[in-house]
Amino acid sequence: MDHHAEHAQGCCQAEHNSRRSFLKLAALGAGVSLLAPTFSRSAFAAGGVDTLLLSCMDYRLMGHVAGYMQSRNLLANYDHIVLAGASLGALTDKKPGWGEAFWDHVGVAKDLHHIKRLIVMDHRDCGAYKVFLGMDLKDDTAKEGDVHGQYLTRLKAMVKERHPDLEVELLLMGLDGQVEKVSA
């Protein structure tokens, strides 16, 4: 067998058993652990994080979402669920599997990481509202805020019914990254 065929067998074959390979893996693992941010080590040591974030998948906002979470000293210290439409994605009957996945993630986050708070962050000019509801709301900010508020409030009520111990925060982000609280 030539050298290329040996490597084609995969990581668990050929060189895997050699002392040199073991030392390379050990050094790599040590390097990764040294490079891990110290601010997230306390969360791992404590057995979890206290926050779960549900946000939309819109690529235009990922930097703003991370910036917002960092401004709250939560960067790399929260679990994150991403669904198109955020609250709408968790509630739409057009994709029932998404709602099931959302509830499963909430349960796992509670069991594994002991979360105490769910932050639901919708955003303005959301394409999921166009796709699932046939609504283009970006030109009527008041109506857009009302419609998002309805879905956010509905999801909060369902969370409180299933998980009364969870604090639920509702947010609406603009495309500029500005975040407003939505009252329920």
Buried (B, 14 or more C-beta within 10 A) or exposed (E): EEEEEEEEEEEEEBEEEEEEEEEEEEEEEEEEEEEEEEEBEEBEEEEBBBBBBBBBBBEEBEEBBBEBBEEEEBBEBBBBBBBBBBBBBBBBEEBEEBBEBBBEBBEEBBEEBEBBBBBBBBBBBBBBBBBBBEBEBEEEEEEBBEBBBBBBBBBBEBBBEEBEEBBBBBBBBBBEBEBEEBEB
